[in-house]
Amino acid sequence: MGHAGTLDPPATGLLVVLAGRATRLARFALMLPKRYTGVIRFGMETSTDDATGAMVGEPDASWRGRLPEELEAALRNVQARTRQVPPAVSAKKVDGERAYRRARRGETPDLEPADVVIDRLRCDWFDRKQGEVHVDVVCSSGTYVRAIARDVGRELGTRAHLASLRRTEIGSWKVEAAIPVDALSTVDSRLSTVDAPRALRPMLEAVAHLPAVLLPAEEARRFVTGQKIPAAAPEGPVAVFDAAGLLGVAVLEAGVLHPDVVLSG
């Protein structure tokens, strides 16, 4: 078993789990953008950038004087950023060690900014009385919504942390179509005809975002034995099919398919 991106302990929502041969497609599923709903709470930063951490610095109430237009400007400015400093409590490595381990020893890890893409950072509702903004976020894998919350607060001239988070989409997968974990615990390997289509999805969904190449029978036989195949397709990873279905993933370089993951013979 494998996964296409975990969630922080206090977060809820969608988790894509891969089984058997499909675990070899995890890195392609990780390429997919993710969508979240969350609540940013103003007035305080924390050691984790979310509600589980200890307060850092003094509380700041200057957010009370901020106008909705100022909040919208702060959200736009943070969305436009292409580099993000990860939270101190994160899985990023500093000198070969996870940052969270250093942070839990009381150290302040020096984390380098990472490349991120924030496609959407939208205010759904601003509760000025509570000092909270409900946001809709679409971002690349490796983007920390906790860090987005921290940065929105600083951009607004105050402090902030992420009060709650729910992941609602990964690529075309949506949380509404998911199976609750407690329901899975009662299902054995012989899934009912009602549950099977929802709980077990075809492997091709993990590579549906990649360009596709359809090979004739002879070239398909060569592909599954690891041979390179001339092809016309965009550079980069491509999903490879024959008439029967998904064969695997190849990398196209200079008009030649290089087998990367072979799933079927």
KAKA-V274304 format. One record per residue. PHI is phi in whole degrees, -180 to 180 (none if undefined). PSI is psi in whole degrees, -180 to 180 (NA if undefined). OMEGA is omega in degrees with one decimal (none if undefined). Layout:
# KAKA-V274304
PHI;PSI;OMEGA + PHI;PSI;OMEGA
This chain:
# KAKA-V274304
none;150;176.4 + -149;-179;-178.9 + -141;161;178.6 + -111;52;178.0 + 109;115;179.7 + -83;179;175.5 + -119;151;172.2 + -62;151;-176.0 + -51;-42;-178.5 + -80;-9;-177.0 + -82;160;177.3 + -127;174;172.0 + 117;-154;-166.4 + -78;133;173.2 + -131;124;176.8 + -93;121;180.0 + -112;136;-179.3 + -112;142;-175.9 + -126;147;175.6 + 60;-135;-178.6 + -62;-26;-178.4 + -64;-19;177.6 + -60;-24;-179.4 + -74;-8;178.2 + -99;5;-173.7 + -57;-42;-175.2 + -67;-25;177.3 + -79;-36;175.0 + -67;-31;178.5 + -67;-19;178.8 + -72;-16;-172.7 + -75;144;174.9 + -68;156;-178.4 + -123;146;179.6 + -119;139;-177.3 + -135;154;161.3 + -115;140;-176.9 + -152;169;177.7 + -124;121;175.2 + -98;127;-179.4 + -110;126;-178.1 + -89;158;173.7 + 111;-18;-175.8 + -153;136;168.4 + -100;155;179.2 + -129;168;-178.4 + -67;-21;-179.3 + -110;-6;-174.4 + 70;9;172.9 + -134;-173;-172.2 + -75;-8;-178.1 + -85;-14;-173.7 + -90;170;176.2 + -82;151;-179.9 + -65;138;177.9 + -115;125;-179.0 + 74;-167;-178.3 + -95;149;174.2 + -61;152;-178.6 + -132;124;-176.5 + -105;12;-176.8 + -66;-16;178.4 + -62;-22;-177.4 + -63;-27;-179.1 + -93;2;-177.7 + -81;144;179.7 + -95;157;177.0 + -55;-35;179.5 + -65;-35;178.0 + -68;-39;176.8 + -62;-46;179.7 + -60;-40;178.6 + -65;-41;178.3 + -63;-42;178.7 + -63;-43;179.1 + -63;-42;-178.0 + -66;-40;178.1 + -70;-40;178.4 + -60;-34;-176.2 + -74;-13;-177.6 + -71;142;177.7 + -110;-1;177.7 + -131;142;-177.0 + -140;134;173.4 + -83;118;-178.0 + -65;160;174.7 + -62;152;178.3 + -61;-38;176.1 + -92;89;-179.2 + -151;173;-179.2 + -87;2;177.1 + -62;147;-178.1 + -97;139;174.1 + -125;114;-175.8 + 53;42;174.8 + 82;2;-178.6 + -122;142;178.8 + -59;137;-177.5 + -61;-36;-176.6 + -65;-31;178.3 + -68;-41;177.0 + -65;-44;-178.5 + -62;-39;-178.0 + -73;-15;173.0 + -88;2;-179.6 + 92;4;178.8 + -83;164;174.8 + -114;93;-176.9 + -64;139;179.4 + -92;98;-174.7 + -97;134;177.4 + -79;144;174.8 + -61;144;-179.8 + -114;152;176.7 + -69;132;177.9 + -139;162;172.6 + -130;121;176.1 + -112;100;-177.3 + -76;-29;-179.4 + -147;135;170.9 + -144;90;-169.2 + -117;139;175.1 + -82;119;174.2 + -90;-30;-177.5 + -165;131;178.3 + -113;112;177.9 + -94;93;-175.7 + -69;-28;179.9 + -67;-42;-178.9 + -90;-13;-177.3 + 72;41;-177.9 + -131;143;173.2 + -122;128;177.2 + -91;124;-173.0 + -121;154;173.5 + -116;122;-172.2 + -125;133;168.9 + -123;124;-173.8 + -149;168;179.9 + -77;162;172.8 + -60;140;-179.3 + 92;-4;176.2 + -88;132;179.5 + -96;117;177.2 + -68;-29;174.3 + -58;-43;179.8 + -70;-33;175.0 + -60;-45;179.3 + -60;-47;178.3 + -58;-45;-175.9 + -71;-33;176.3 + -63;-43;177.9 + -60;-46;-179.4 + -66;-38;178.9 + -64;-31;179.9 + -85;-2;179.3 + 82;23;179.3 + -141;-160;178.3 + -117;154;180.0 + -159;159;172.6 + -146;169;-179.6 + -87;117;-177.1 + -84;-34;178.6 + -157;159;-177.2 + -152;138;174.3 + -138;127;176.5 + -89;124;-173.9 + -107;-23;-178.3 + -148;147;166.8 + -132;109;-174.1 + 58;-126;-180.0 + -90;-5;179.0 + -80;137;-177.8 + -124;146;-176.4 + -64;-27;-179.4 + -63;-26;-178.7 + -95;2;-175.3 + -82;164;176.7 + -100;125;176.9 + -59;145;-177.5 + -59;-41;-178.6 + -66;-26;175.9 + -73;-38;178.9 + -64;-32;-177.3 + -66;-17;-179.4 + -102;2;-176.9 + -106;128;178.7 + -89;-173;-174.8 + -67;-17;178.2 + -96;71;-177.1 + -57;143;178.6 + -67;160;179.6 + -64;-21;178.2 + -77;-45;-174.7 + -83;-30;-172.0 + -57;-47;-179.2 + -62;-30;180.0 + -82;-42;-173.9 + -82;-33;-178.2 + -116;111;-178.7 + -102;152;179.2 + -67;148;-176.8 + -60;-30;-176.2 + -62;-22;177.7 + -65;-26;-179.7 + -75;-15;-179.0 + -125;14;-176.5 + -63;-21;-179.8 + -83;-8;-179.1 + -88;152;170.6 + -58;149;-176.4 + -115;143;175.6 + -127;129;177.2 + -103;122;-177.8 + -103;141;171.0 + -69;169;-170.6 + -55;-46;-176.4 + -65;-44;178.8 + -68;-33;176.0 + -63;-41;178.0 + -64;-38;178.0 + -67;-40;-178.9 + -61;-47;-174.9 + -71;-12;173.7 + -99;10;173.6 + 89;12;-178.7 + -85;151;177.9 + -79;145;-175.2 + -129;126;172.7 + -64;140;-178.9 + -159;158;175.6 + -110;107;-178.8 + -162;167;177.9 + -63;150;176.4 + -62;147;177.3 + 110;-167;-178.2 + -71;139;177.3 + -136;145;174.9 + -83;133;-175.0 + -111;129;-178.6 + -126;157;160.7 + -123;-170;-175.3 + -63;-23;-177.2 + -89;-16;-179.6 + 142;-157;-174.6 + -73;126;176.6 + -96;-34;-177.8 + 159;-156;-179.5 + -129;139;177.1 + -126;163;173.6 + -109;125;-179.3 + -94;123;177.0 + -135;124;177.3 + 53;42;176.6 + 77;15;-179.3 + -128;131;175.9 + -84;123;175.6 + -106;112;180.0 + -55;130;179.5 + -113;-55;177.0 + -126;120;176.6 + -107;119;-175.1 + -103;-25;-172.4 + -139;143;174.5 + -100;NA;none
